Amino acid sequence: MPTMSRMAPATIQVGQQVPLINGVTYDSFGNSHNSIQYTGIGVILRVTPFITEDGLVEMIVSPQISQLDPGAGIPISANANGTGTINAPIIDIRQADTVAVTPDGQTVALAESLSDELSANVRLGLVSATAAAELARLQRCNQDAVLRVITRRGLTTRQTSRLVEALLAAPQGDWPTLLEQAMQTSARQERKGGAPRRTPGEQLVALH
């Protein structure tokens, strides 16, 4: 059975640390006192790598590009006597989750972005990065329906690849029927004693 080793996530940031108000207190004279925390903006790249049994490097790559909005911001604090107002800046953010699969030492090419549900399943180890790369061939709006078939029926990576190929070759109106057939086929295999292969994350959950 294939195994997968998860390594420590890494974060790279090129940008700034911006102070944001996260609390306000008032003294007996009505003056406000703000507490702040710093938030990173700019180009932020988070990478969680996995090493597979066959030596491939599979990564969840989460790029984020953020910047301060040039507008006036949002009023969030004022003195009790109304003599002053403090505005909080608005941060514009663009971000996505993608999967990259590459042999060791090769240049990485990013796949399409993943849906939030699919990304969460990969992080938890419930779906392998290889299976996620197959699902990334679908549009984000279609990934979750296929993901539910994969996780509920325990499809292997090869079965996932075949299912995605069948969906891409068929009119989108036929997809519900194809997914239902995949669900029923896997259920019949289970009744015959052919238990589906579990991902490493599912194996770990089963031990507790």
One Martini backbone bead per residue (centre of mass of N, CA, C, O) as a GRO file, in nm:
protein
  208
    1MET     BB    1   0.097   0.036   0.023
    2PRO     BB    2   0.089   0.352   0.000
    3THR     BB    3   0.297   0.613   0.112
    4MET     BB    4   0.318   0.916   0.327
    5SER     BB    5   0.514   1.211   0.388
    6ARG     BB    6   0.497   1.467   0.623
    7MET     BB    7   0.597   1.790   0.634
    8ALA     BB    8   0.687   2.092   0.716
    9PRO     BB    9   0.565   2.387   0.706
   10ALA     BB   10   0.596   2.686   0.498
   11THR     BB   11   0.693   3.046   0.507
   12ILE     BB   12   0.669   3.324   0.275
   13GLN     BB   13   0.761   3.679   0.304
   14VAL     BB   14   0.684   3.983   0.105
   15GLY     BB   15   0.670   4.282   0.309
   16GLN     BB   16   0.446   4.370   0.574
   17GLN     BB   17   0.371   4.509   0.900
   18VAL     BB   18   0.044   4.575   1.017
   19PRO     BB   19  -0.132   4.773   1.224
   20LEU     BB   20  -0.409   4.654   1.427
   21ILE     BB   21  -0.703   4.695   1.578
   22ASN     BB   22  -0.830   4.476   1.871
   23GLY     BB   23  -0.880   4.716   2.096
   24VAL     BB   24  -1.087   4.912   2.339
   25THR     BB   25  -1.033   5.171   2.579
   26TYR     BB   26  -1.151   5.375   2.863
   27ASP     BB   27  -1.126   5.644   3.040
   28SER     BB   28  -1.248   5.883   3.266
   29PHE     BB   29  -1.218   6.108   3.012
   30GLY     BB   30  -1.281   5.947   2.724
   31ASN     BB   31  -1.029   5.811   2.640
   32SER     BB   32  -0.869   5.624   2.402
   33HIS     BB   33  -0.729   5.278   2.404
   34ASN     BB   34  -0.521   5.092   2.195
   35SER     BB   35  -0.493   4.773   2.067
   36ILE     BB   36  -0.246   4.575   1.890
   37GLN     BB   37  -0.182   4.404   1.574
   38TYR     BB   38   0.008   4.223   1.346
   39THR     BB   39  -0.012   4.220   0.981
   40GLY     BB   40   0.050   4.054   0.695
   41ILE     BB   41   0.173   4.184   0.384
   42GLY     BB   42   0.172   4.082   0.041
   43VAL     BB   43   0.379   3.812  -0.026
   44ILE     BB   44   0.239   3.487   0.045
   45LEU     BB   45   0.390   3.158   0.108
   46ARG     BB   46   0.244   2.835   0.146
   47VAL     BB   47   0.404   2.514   0.230
   48THR     BB   48   0.310   2.159   0.196
   49PRO     BB   49   0.492   1.874   0.208
   50PHE     BB   50   0.524   1.561   0.022
   51ILE     BB   51   0.639   1.219   0.038
   52THR     BB   52   0.652   0.959  -0.162
   53GLU     BB   53   0.728   0.634  -0.233
   54ASP     BB   54   0.818   0.726  -0.547
   55GLY     BB   55   0.956   1.034  -0.498
   56LEU     BB   56   0.750   1.242  -0.488
   57VAL     BB   57   0.660   1.588  -0.488
   58GLU     BB   58   0.402   1.709  -0.277
   59MET     BB   59   0.201   2.018  -0.281
   60ILE     BB   60   0.070   2.268  -0.082
   61VAL     BB   61  -0.025   2.576  -0.233
   62SER     BB   62  -0.051   2.915  -0.068
   63PRO     BB   63  -0.122   3.194  -0.217
   64GLN     BB   64  -0.070   3.554  -0.129
   65ILE     BB   65  -0.218   3.878  -0.209
   66SER     BB   66  -0.155   4.193  -0.042
   67GLN     BB   67  -0.317   4.519   0.032
   68LEU     BB   68  -0.370   4.839   0.077
   69ASP     BB   69  -0.625   5.037   0.074
   70PRO     BB   70  -0.665   5.373  -0.046
   71GLY     BB   71  -0.868   5.431   0.141
   72ALA     BB   72  -0.998   5.546   0.454
   73GLY     BB   73  -1.167   5.326   0.573
   74ILE     BB   74  -1.282   5.214   0.902
   75PRO     BB   75  -1.468   5.302   1.159
   76ILE     BB   76  -1.378   5.186   1.516
   77SER     BB   77  -1.303   5.462   1.679
   78ALA     BB   78  -1.395   5.669   1.971
   79ASN     BB   79  -1.442   5.909   2.164
   80ALA     BB   80  -1.671   5.967   2.406
   81ASN     BB   81  -1.683   6.291   2.317
   82GLY     BB   82  -1.632   6.302   1.989
   83THR     BB   83  -1.322   6.419   1.903
   84GLY     BB   84  -1.247   6.122   1.775
   85THR     BB   85  -1.127   5.914   1.493
   86ILE     BB   86  -1.063   5.570   1.398
   87ASN     BB   87  -0.917   5.405   1.127
   88ALA     BB   88  -0.929   5.114   0.946
   89PRO     BB   89  -0.779   4.928   0.733
   90ILE     BB   90  -0.799   4.792   0.412
   91ILE     BB   91  -0.760   4.454   0.291
   92ASP     BB   92  -0.646   4.323  -0.002
   93ILE     BB   93  -0.729   3.985  -0.119
   94ARG     BB   94  -0.544   3.713  -0.278
   95GLN     BB   95  -0.636   3.358  -0.294
   96ALA     BB   96  -0.507   3.010  -0.292
   97ASP     BB   97  -0.534   2.654  -0.363
   98THR     BB   98  -0.276   2.422  -0.449
   99VAL     BB   99  -0.126   2.163  -0.656
  100ALA     BB  100   0.199   2.002  -0.655
  101VAL     BB  101   0.376   1.786  -0.892
  102THR     BB  102   0.714   1.641  -0.850
  103PRO     BB  103   1.012   1.568  -0.904
  104ASP     BB  104   1.306   1.566  -0.784
  105GLY     BB  105   1.450   1.877  -0.903
  106GLN     BB  106   1.201   2.002  -1.025
  107THR     BB  107   0.990   2.202  -1.169
  108VAL     BB  108   0.709   2.381  -1.077
  109ALA     BB  109   0.359   2.317  -1.151
  110LEU     BB  110   0.059   2.455  -1.118
  111ALA     BB  111  -0.245   2.397  -1.040
  112GLU     BB  112  -0.544   2.432  -0.988
  113SER     BB  113  -0.758   2.544  -0.786
  114LEU     BB  114  -0.904   2.480  -0.478
  115SER     BB  115  -1.129   2.397  -0.280
  116ASP     BB  116  -1.194   2.426   0.046
  117GLU     BB  117  -1.273   2.128   0.101
  118LEU     BB  118  -1.032   1.995  -0.041
  119SER     BB  119  -0.805   2.134   0.114
  120ALA     BB  120  -0.889   2.024   0.395
  121ASN     BB  121  -0.857   1.719   0.324
  122VAL     BB  122  -0.555   1.731   0.264
  123ARG     BB  123  -0.456   1.841   0.540
  124LEU     BB  124  -0.588   1.582   0.695
  125GLY     BB  125  -0.535   1.318   0.498
  126LEU     BB  126  -0.810   1.222   0.330
  127VAL     BB  127  -0.646   1.333   0.078
  128SER     BB  128  -0.444   1.307  -0.165
  129ALA     BB  129  -0.244   1.495  -0.366
  130THR     BB  130  -0.293   1.328  -0.621
  131ALA     BB  131  -0.603   1.340  -0.616
  132ALA     BB  132  -0.617   1.650  -0.612
  133ALA     BB  133  -0.484   1.687  -0.890
  134GLU     BB  134  -0.719   1.560  -1.040
  135LEU     BB  135  -0.946   1.755  -0.934
  136ALA     BB  136  -0.801   2.020  -1.051
  137ARG     BB  137  -0.923   1.971  -1.347
  138LEU     BB  138  -1.155   2.094  -1.219
  139GLN     BB  139  -1.377   2.293  -1.129
  140ARG     BB  140  -1.446   2.423  -0.829
  141CYS     BB  141  -1.768   2.380  -0.848
  142ASN     BB  142  -1.711   2.042  -0.899
  143GLN     BB  143  -1.530   1.909  -0.671
  144ASP     BB  144  -1.715   1.832  -0.424
  145ALA     BB  145  -1.891   1.610  -0.551
  146VAL     BB  146  -1.648   1.421  -0.610
  147LEU     BB  147  -1.525   1.410  -0.328
  148ARG     BB  148  -1.762   1.257  -0.189
  149VAL     BB  149  -1.723   0.997  -0.344
  150ILE     BB  150  -1.429   0.939  -0.261
  151THR     BB  151  -1.467   0.942   0.056
  152ARG     BB  152  -1.715   0.745   0.086
  153ARG     BB  153  -1.576   0.507  -0.114
  154GLY     BB  154  -1.256   0.497  -0.127
  155LEU     BB  155  -1.095   0.592  -0.363
  156THR     BB  156  -0.851   0.566  -0.560
  157THR     BB  157  -0.638   0.726  -0.761
  158ARG     BB  158  -0.711   0.568  -1.015
  159GLN     BB  159  -1.018   0.598  -0.987
  160THR     BB  160  -1.016   0.903  -0.989
  161SER     BB  161  -0.895   0.940  -1.270
  162ARG     BB  162  -1.121   0.792  -1.424
  163LEU     BB  163  -1.352   0.972  -1.333
  164VAL     BB  164  -1.244   1.238  -1.445
  165GLU     BB  165  -1.225   1.146  -1.739
  166ALA     BB  166  -1.529   1.084  -1.772
  167LEU     BB  167  -1.631   1.370  -1.709
  168LEU     BB  168  -1.467   1.527  -1.932
  169ALA     BB  169  -1.605   1.345  -2.171
  170ALA     BB  170  -1.873   1.457  -2.065
  171PRO     BB  171  -2.149   1.596  -2.023
  172GLN     BB  172  -2.255   1.782  -1.757
  173GLY     BB  173  -2.546   1.649  -1.746
  174ASP     BB  174  -2.411   1.350  -1.676
  175TRP     BB  175  -2.270   1.364  -1.395
  176PRO     BB  176  -2.478   1.260  -1.185
  177THR     BB  177  -2.486   0.971  -1.305
  178LEU     BB  178  -2.182   0.902  -1.278
  179LEU     BB  179  -2.167   0.942  -0.969
  180GLU     BB  180  -2.381   0.731  -0.896
  181GLN     BB  181  -2.235   0.491  -1.026
  182ALA     BB  182  -1.979   0.511  -0.853
  183MET     BB  183  -2.122   0.468  -0.582
  184GLN     BB  184  -2.255   0.185  -0.649
  185THR     BB  185  -2.001   0.028  -0.728
  186SER     BB  186  -1.851   0.058  -0.454
  187ALA     BB  187  -2.075  -0.075  -0.285
  188ARG     BB  188  -2.060  -0.356  -0.420
  189GLN     BB  189  -1.764  -0.414  -0.349
  190GLU     BB  190  -1.806  -0.413  -0.042
  191ARG     BB  191  -2.015  -0.656  -0.034
  192LYS     BB  192  -1.779  -0.852  -0.164
  193GLY     BB  193  -1.508  -0.757   0.018
  194GLY     BB  194  -1.389  -0.487  -0.123
  195ALA     BB  195  -1.204  -0.288   0.029
  196PRO     BB  196  -1.114   0.021   0.038
  197ARG     BB  197  -0.865   0.233   0.006
  198ARG     BB  198  -0.675   0.407   0.227
  199THR     BB  199  -0.563   0.674   0.351
  200PRO     BB  200  -0.339   0.778   0.578
  201GLY     BB  201  -0.550   0.944   0.740
  202GLU     BB  202  -0.760   0.713   0.775
  203GLN     BB  203  -0.573   0.522   0.924
  204LEU     BB  204  -0.525   0.707   1.166
  205VAL     BB  205  -0.823   0.731   1.254
  206ALA     BB  206  -0.871   0.416   1.291
  207LEU     BB  207  -0.664   0.395   1.547
  208HIS     BB  208  -0.866   0.588   1.750
   0.00000   0.00000   0.00000
